[in-house]
Amino acid sequence: MDKQAQIGDATLYLGDCRDILQKIPDNSIDLVVTSPPYDDLREYHKSIWNMAVFYEIATILTVKVKEGGVIVWVVGDSVKQGSETGNSFRQALFFLHCGMRLHDTMIYKKSGLNHPDAYRYYQSFEYMFVFTKGKIKTFNPIADRINKYPGIRYMGTRRRNGSLKKELGQVKDVGRRYNVWEYATGFNTSSKDKIAFEHPAIFPEKMAEDHIISWSNPGDLVCDPFLGSGTTGKMALKQSRKCIGIEISDRYFAIACNRIGVYQKYLHENREGIECGI
């Protein structure tokens, strides 16, 4: 272990997550929210990634997550010789092999897209695989989907066998989200933290925050073994969770420490916890 930083309730480690995760007690993590440096879609400083490395990390993570805990694995596929690699599905199946349940296959839809391709439709999404260790223990559904016909009364719903279950109800103004989440991406939209964009591939703060809200409770332990610019750590602190973040690159580790440190200082000075716009 090369270096450790304690910033509020966030414990950040510089080093290889395969080594550092071994030092974390088994069955201690409530939620993992992460996106690995998959399929060489970006160039990362000091990145060590291939399917063999993935197998090691996935095996360790399943042991460290609590019973009922969740792993959110944000991943996509690169295109090789004109076709997608399918490695995202190989990873999902391996988590199942390790005893995890595939609780939901969610979609992260981006406002932008990767480089256009002349021989396929433009790619604008990634997978967000939500795995659980046994029966899920926490689900805090976000209800911010605007219904098209609020106030309309309905008479019943269809059962699995096709028969009508009689019940009276009324469509609410907003409903529970669907499992396709769309976010604005790019400079000054994924985050207001300019330093974050010194990392080649950050995911939106709101996406990390929404998963943290959905699958954990205040005081729970959230882990990101590929911390990158520190997005998961920052959002964990915002939502009053504890955090363990691991980053192999000293360059990105410094960015994450800076970013999370600034936010922790803001929380200390502003007890209300209103989001800062640095």
Sine and cosine of phi, psi and omega as CSV:
sin_phi,cos_phi,sin_psi,cos_psi,sin_omega,cos_omega
0.00,0.00,0.87,-0.50,-0.11,-0.99
-0.99,0.14,-0.67,0.74,-0.14,-0.99
-0.37,-0.93,0.52,-0.85,0.03,-1.00
-0.67,-0.74,0.64,-0.77,0.04,-1.00
-0.75,-0.66,0.74,-0.67,0.07,-1.00
-0.95,-0.31,0.91,-0.42,-0.01,-1.00
-0.82,-0.57,0.98,-0.18,-0.09,-1.00
0.86,0.52,-0.80,-0.60,0.02,-1.00
-1.00,-0.03,0.22,0.97,0.02,-1.00
-0.97,-0.25,0.84,-0.55,0.09,-1.00
-0.96,-0.29,0.90,-0.45,-0.10,-0.99
-0.92,-0.39,0.71,-0.71,-0.04,-1.00
-0.85,-0.52,0.66,-0.75,0.16,-0.99
-0.98,-0.18,0.87,-0.50,0.01,-1.00
0.42,-0.91,-0.08,-1.00,0.00,-1.00
-0.98,0.19,0.83,-0.56,-0.08,-1.00
-0.89,0.45,-0.40,0.91,0.04,-1.00
-0.90,0.44,-0.55,0.84,0.02,-1.00
-0.99,0.13,-0.70,0.71,-0.12,-0.99
-0.95,0.31,-0.62,0.78,0.02,-1.00
-0.87,0.50,-0.51,0.86,0.00,-1.00
-0.90,0.44,-0.42,0.91,-0.02,-1.00
-1.00,0.09,-0.17,0.99,0.01,-1.00
-1.00,0.05,0.71,-0.71,-0.03,-1.00
-0.84,0.53,0.57,-0.82,0.08,-1.00
-0.89,0.45,0.48,-0.88,0.06,-1.00
0.81,0.59,0.67,0.74,-0.05,-1.00
-0.88,-0.47,-0.27,0.96,-0.09,-1.00
-0.99,-0.14,0.78,-0.63,0.03,-1.00
-0.99,0.14,-0.59,0.81,-0.12,-0.99
-0.48,-0.88,0.71,-0.71,0.17,-0.99
-0.93,-0.36,0.80,-0.60,0.13,-0.99
-0.81,-0.58,0.91,-0.41,-0.10,-0.99
-0.38,-0.93,0.30,-0.96,0.13,-0.99
-0.67,-0.74,0.93,-0.37,-0.06,-1.00
-0.96,0.26,0.24,-0.97,0.00,-1.00
-0.98,0.18,0.89,0.45,-0.23,-0.97
-0.96,0.28,0.57,-0.82,0.26,-0.97
0.83,0.56,0.37,0.93,0.06,-1.00
0.84,0.54,0.52,0.85,0.03,-1.00
-0.96,0.28,-0.36,0.93,0.06,-1.00
-0.70,-0.71,0.34,-0.94,0.11,-0.99
-0.99,-0.13,0.87,-0.50,-0.03,-1.00
-0.92,-0.39,0.55,-0.84,0.04,-1.00
-0.95,0.31,0.85,-0.52,0.06,-1.00
0.89,0.45,0.42,0.91,-0.01,-1.00
-0.93,0.36,0.67,-0.74,0.13,-0.99
-0.83,-0.55,0.96,-0.28,-0.08,-1.00
-0.46,-0.89,0.81,-0.59,0.21,-0.98
-0.33,-0.94,0.03,-1.00,-0.08,-1.00
-0.91,0.41,-0.53,0.85,0.04,-1.00
-0.90,0.43,-0.66,0.75,0.05,-1.00
-0.90,0.43,-0.67,0.75,0.04,-1.00
-0.84,0.54,-0.72,0.69,-0.03,-1.00
-0.84,0.54,-0.67,0.75,0.03,-1.00
-0.88,0.48,-0.76,0.65,-0.09,-1.00
-0.92,0.39,-0.69,0.72,0.00,-1.00
-0.88,0.48,-0.65,0.76,0.00,-1.00
-0.89,0.46,-0.68,0.74,0.00,-1.00
-0.93,0.38,-0.69,0.72,-0.05,-1.00
-0.86,0.51,-0.65,0.76,-0.05,-1.00
-0.90,0.43,-0.42,0.91,0.05,-1.00
-0.99,0.15,-0.55,0.83,-0.08,-1.00
-0.99,0.17,-0.39,0.92,-0.01,-1.00
-0.98,0.21,0.63,-0.78,0.02,-1.00
-0.92,0.38,0.34,-0.94,0.18,-0.98
-0.88,0.47,0.80,-0.60,-0.07,-1.00
1.00,0.03,-0.07,1.00,0.01,-1.00
-0.98,0.20,0.11,-0.99,-0.16,-0.99
-0.77,-0.64,0.60,-0.80,0.20,-0.98
-0.88,-0.47,0.87,-0.50,0.11,-0.99
-0.98,-0.19,0.90,-0.43,-0.13,-0.99
-0.90,-0.44,0.97,-0.24,-0.05,-1.00
-1.00,-0.06,0.89,-0.47,-0.18,-0.98
-0.44,-0.90,0.40,-0.91,0.07,-1.00
-0.59,-0.81,-0.09,-1.00,-0.04,-1.00
-0.85,-0.52,0.60,-0.80,0.16,-0.99
-1.00,0.04,0.19,-0.98,0.01,-1.00
-0.96,-0.28,0.84,-0.55,0.02,-1.00
-0.85,-0.53,0.82,-0.58,0.01,-1.00
0.80,0.60,0.63,0.78,0.10,-1.00
1.00,0.05,-0.01,1.00,-0.03,-1.00
-0.69,-0.72,0.43,-0.90,0.02,-1.00
-0.95,0.32,0.52,-0.85,-0.07,-1.00
-0.95,0.30,-0.53,0.85,-0.08,-1.00
0.98,0.21,0.14,0.99,-0.04,-1.00
-0.90,0.43,-0.47,0.88,0.04,-1.00
-0.86,0.51,-0.66,0.75,0.01,-1.00
-0.95,0.31,-0.59,0.81,0.06,-1.00
-0.88,0.48,-0.63,0.78,0.02,-1.00
-0.92,0.39,-0.69,0.73,0.02,-1.00
-0.87,0.49,-0.70,0.72,-0.01,-1.00
-0.91,0.40,-0.54,0.84,0.02,-1.00
-0.94,0.35,-0.61,0.79,0.08,-1.00
-0.86,0.50,-0.62,0.78,0.07,-1.00
-0.90,0.44,-0.65,0.76,0.04,-1.00
-0.87,0.49,-0.54,0.84,0.00,-1.00
-0.99,0.17,0.01,1.00,0.06,-1.00
0.98,-0.19,0.00,1.00,0.05,-1.00
-0.98,0.21,0.41,-0.91,0.11,-0.99
-0.98,-0.19,0.60,-0.80,0.09,-1.00
-1.00,0.05,1.00,-0.06,-0.09,-1.00
-0.94,0.33,-0.63,0.78,0.00,-1.00
-0.33,-0.94,0.62,-0.78,0.16,-0.99
-0.97,-0.26,0.98,-0.18,-0.08,-1.00
-0.98,-0.18,0.32,-0.95,-0.01,-1.00
-0.89,-0.46,0.76,-0.65,0.14,-0.99
-0.98,-0.18,0.97,-0.23,-0.02,-1.00
-1.00,-0.08,0.79,-0.62,-0.06,-1.00
-0.99,-0.14,0.49,-0.87,0.07,-1.00
-0.96,0.29,-0.44,0.90,0.06,-1.00
-0.96,-0.28,-0.24,-0.97,0.01,-1.00
-0.50,-0.86,0.26,-0.97,0.05,-1.00
-0.96,0.28,-0.07,-1.00,-0.02,-1.00
-0.83,0.56,0.76,-0.65,0.02,-1.00
-0.86,0.51,0.47,-0.88,0.01,-1.00
-0.83,-0.56,0.72,-0.70,-0.07,-1.00
-0.96,0.29,-0.29,0.96,-0.14,-0.99
-0.87,-0.49,0.30,0.95,0.03,-1.00
-0.42,-0.91,0.26,-0.97,0.09,-1.00
-0.94,0.35,0.50,-0.86,-0.04,-1.00
-0.88,0.47,0.72,-0.69,-0.03,-1.00
-1.00,0.06,0.85,-0.52,-0.07,-1.00
-0.75,-0.66,0.29,0.96,-0.02,-1.00
-0.56,-0.83,0.28,-0.96,0.16,-0.99
-0.76,-0.65,0.28,-0.96,0.05,-1.00
-1.00,0.07,0.56,-0.83,0.19,-0.98
-0.84,-0.54,1.00,0.00,0.01,-1.00
-0.97,0.23,0.79,-0.61,0.02,-1.00
-0.94,-0.35,0.95,-0.31,-0.02,-1.00
-0.97,-0.24,0.57,-0.82,0.09,-1.00
-0.83,-0.56,0.50,-0.87,0.08,-1.00
-0.99,-0.13,0.99,-0.11,-0.12,-0.99
0.97,0.24,-0.41,-0.91,-0.01,-1.00
-0.95,0.31,0.75,-0.66,-0.07,-1.00
-0.89,0.46,0.67,-0.75,-0.06,-1.00
-0.98,-0.18,-0.35,0.94,-0.07,-1.00
-0.70,-0.72,0.79,-0.62,0.16,-0.99
-0.55,-0.84,0.92,-0.40,0.04,-1.00
-0.92,-0.39,1.00,0.06,-0.12,-0.99
-0.91,0.42,0.69,-0.72,0.06,-1.00
-1.00,0.04,0.82,-0.57,-0.02,-1.00
-0.89,-0.45,1.00,0.00,0.02,-1.00
-0.69,-0.72,0.30,0.95,0.02,-1.00
-1.00,0.06,0.87,-0.50,-0.03,-1.00
-0.96,0.29,0.86,-0.51,0.03,-1.00
-0.97,0.25,0.59,-0.80,-0.03,-1.00
-0.95,0.32,-0.54,0.84,-0.12,-0.99
-0.78,-0.63,0.89,0.45,0.00,-1.00
-0.90,0.43,0.60,-0.80,0.04,-1.00
1.00,0.00,-0.28,0.96,0.00,-1.00
-0.93,0.37,0.73,-0.68,0.03,-1.00
-1.00,0.08,0.59,-0.81,0.06,-1.00
-0.81,-0.58,0.37,-0.93,-0.16,-0.99
-0.96,-0.27,-0.31,0.95,-0.04,-1.00
0.05,-1.00,0.09,-1.00,0.03,-1.00
-0.76,-0.65,0.40,-0.92,-0.01,-1.00
-1.00,0.09,0.71,-0.70,0.12,-0.99
-0.98,0.17,0.10,-0.99,0.00,-1.00
-0.90,0.44,-0.51,0.86,-0.01,-1.00
-1.00,0.09,0.03,1.00,0.05,-1.00
1.00,-0.09,-0.20,0.98,0.01,-1.00
-0.96,0.26,0.32,-0.95,-0.06,-1.00
-1.00,-0.09,0.81,-0.58,0.09,-1.00
-1.00,-0.03,0.91,-0.42,-0.08,-1.00
-0.98,0.22,0.81,-0.59,0.08,-1.00
-0.31,-0.95,0.47,-0.88,0.04,-1.00
-0.97,-0.23,0.58,-0.81,0.03,-1.00
-0.29,-0.96,0.06,-1.00,-0.01,-1.00
-0.63,-0.78,0.72,-0.69,-0.01,-1.00
-0.92,0.39,0.79,-0.61,0.00,-1.00
-0.98,0.18,0.21,-0.98,0.01,-1.00
-0.91,0.42,-0.65,0.76,0.02,-1.00
-0.78,-0.62,0.46,-0.89,0.01,-1.00
-0.78,-0.63,0.09,-1.00,0.04,-1.00
-0.90,0.44,0.58,-0.82,0.03,-1.00
-0.87,0.50,0.41,-0.91,0.25,-0.97
-0.99,0.10,0.05,-1.00,-0.07,-1.00
-1.00,-0.08,0.29,0.96,0.20,-0.98
-0.95,-0.31,0.91,-0.41,-0.04,-1.00
-0.94,-0.33,0.79,-0.61,-0.03,-1.00
-0.93,-0.37,0.70,-0.71,-0.02,-1.00
-0.70,-0.72,0.57,-0.82,0.16,-0.99
-0.94,0.33,0.69,-0.72,-0.03,-1.00
-0.81,-0.59,0.34,-0.94,0.03,-1.00
0.91,-0.42,0.02,-1.00,-0.09,-1.00
-0.86,0.51,0.75,-0.66,0.07,-1.00
0.94,0.34,0.13,0.99,0.08,-1.00
-0.88,-0.47,-0.72,0.69,0.09,-1.00
-0.88,0.48,-0.53,0.85,0.03,-1.00
-0.34,-0.94,0.41,-0.91,0.13,-0.99
-1.00,-0.01,-0.12,0.99,-0.02,-1.00
-0.99,0.17,0.96,-0.28,-0.06,-1.00
-0.87,0.48,-0.56,0.83,-0.03,-1.00
-0.90,0.44,-0.44,0.90,-0.02,-1.00
-0.88,0.48,-0.49,0.87,-0.09,-1.00
-0.99,0.14,0.10,1.00,0.21,-0.98
-0.98,0.21,-0.14,0.99,0.15,-0.99
-1.00,-0.09,0.61,-0.79,-0.13,-0.99
-0.97,0.26,-0.25,0.97,-0.11,-0.99
-0.44,-0.90,0.99,0.17,0.06,-1.00
-1.00,-0.02,0.51,-0.86,0.15,-0.99
-0.98,-0.21,0.35,-0.94,-0.13,-0.99
-0.87,0.50,0.67,-0.75,0.07,-1.00
-0.82,0.57,-0.66,0.75,-0.07,-1.00
-0.90,0.44,-0.57,0.82,0.02,-1.00
-0.91,0.42,-0.73,0.68,0.05,-1.00
-0.88,0.48,-0.69,0.72,-0.01,-1.00
-0.89,0.46,-0.67,0.74,-0.03,-1.00
-0.90,0.44,-0.62,0.79,0.06,-1.00
-0.94,0.35,-0.63,0.78,0.01,-1.00
-0.89,0.45,-0.68,0.73,0.05,-1.00
-0.89,0.46,-0.69,0.72,-0.13,-0.99
-0.93,0.37,-0.64,0.77,-0.23,-0.97
-0.90,-0.43,0.15,0.99,0.02,-1.00
-0.53,-0.85,0.16,-0.99,0.01,-1.00
-0.83,-0.55,0.33,-0.94,0.07,-1.00
-0.79,0.62,0.68,-0.73,-0.03,-1.00
1.00,-0.02,-0.25,0.97,0.02,-1.00
-0.94,0.33,0.31,-0.95,0.00,-1.00
-0.99,-0.17,0.86,-0.51,0.02,-1.00
-0.95,-0.32,0.67,-0.74,-0.04,-1.00
-0.81,-0.59,0.64,-0.77,0.17,-0.99
-0.77,-0.64,0.97,-0.24,-0.03,-1.00
-0.97,0.24,-0.14,0.99,0.10,-0.99
-0.81,-0.58,0.95,0.32,-0.23,-0.97
-0.88,0.47,-0.57,0.82,0.01,-1.00
0.85,0.53,-0.83,-0.56,-0.04,-1.00
-0.99,0.10,-0.03,1.00,0.12,-0.99
0.99,-0.13,0.27,0.96,-0.07,-1.00
-0.85,0.52,-0.76,0.65,-0.03,-1.00
-0.87,0.49,-0.66,0.76,0.01,-1.00
-0.89,0.46,-0.69,0.72,0.01,-1.00
-0.89,0.46,-0.72,0.69,-0.03,-1.00
-0.94,0.34,-0.50,0.87,0.08,-1.00
-0.90,0.44,-0.70,0.72,0.04,-1.00
-0.90,0.43,-0.64,0.77,0.01,-1.00
-0.87,0.50,-0.60,0.80,-0.04,-1.00
-0.99,-0.13,0.34,0.94,0.11,-0.99
0.88,0.48,0.61,0.79,0.12,-0.99
-0.96,-0.28,0.38,-0.92,0.19,-0.98
-0.99,0.12,0.38,-0.93,-0.08,-1.00
-0.59,-0.81,0.63,-0.78,0.23,-0.97
-0.88,-0.48,0.83,-0.55,0.04,-1.00
-0.83,-0.55,0.68,-0.73,-0.03,-1.00
-0.80,-0.60,0.74,-0.67,-0.01,-1.00
-0.63,-0.78,0.75,-0.67,-0.06,-1.00
-0.99,0.10,-0.40,0.92,-0.05,-1.00
-1.00,-0.03,0.82,-0.58,0.04,-1.00
-0.90,0.44,-0.51,0.86,0.02,-1.00
-0.91,0.41,-0.75,0.66,-0.02,-1.00
-0.96,0.28,-0.53,0.85,0.06,-1.00
-0.86,0.50,-0.67,0.74,0.02,-1.00
-0.90,0.44,-0.63,0.77,0.04,-1.00
-0.89,0.45,-0.73,0.69,-0.02,-1.00
-0.89,0.46,-0.69,0.72,0.01,-1.00
-0.89,0.46,-0.68,0.74,0.02,-1.00
-0.88,0.48,-0.75,0.66,-0.09,-1.00
-0.92,0.40,-0.73,0.68,0.00,-1.00
-0.93,0.36,-0.58,0.82,0.03,-1.00
-0.90,0.44,-0.68,0.74,0.04,-1.00
-0.89,0.46,-0.67,0.75,-0.02,-1.00
-0.94,0.35,-0.63,0.78,0.05,-1.00
-0.89,0.46,-0.64,0.77,0.05,-1.00
-0.89,0.46,-0.65,0.76,0.04,-1.00
-0.89,0.46,-0.70,0.71,0.01,-1.00
-0.88,0.47,-0.62,0.78,0.01,-1.00
-0.91,0.42,-0.62,0.79,-0.04,-1.00
-1.00,0.09,-0.33,0.94,-0.04,-1.00
-0.77,-0.64,1.00,0.05,-0.13,-0.99
-0.88,0.48,-0.33,0.94,-0.01,-1.00
-0.92,0.39,-0.38,0.92,0.04,-1.00
0.97,0.24,0.42,0.91,0.05,-1.00
-0.94,0.33,0.64,-0.77,-0.07,-1.00
-0.88,0.48,0.73,-0.68,0.04,-1.00
-1.00,0.07,0.39,-0.92,-0.01,-1.00
-0.88,-0.48,0.82,0.57,-0.03,-1.00
-0.98,0.17,0.00,0.00,0.00,0.00
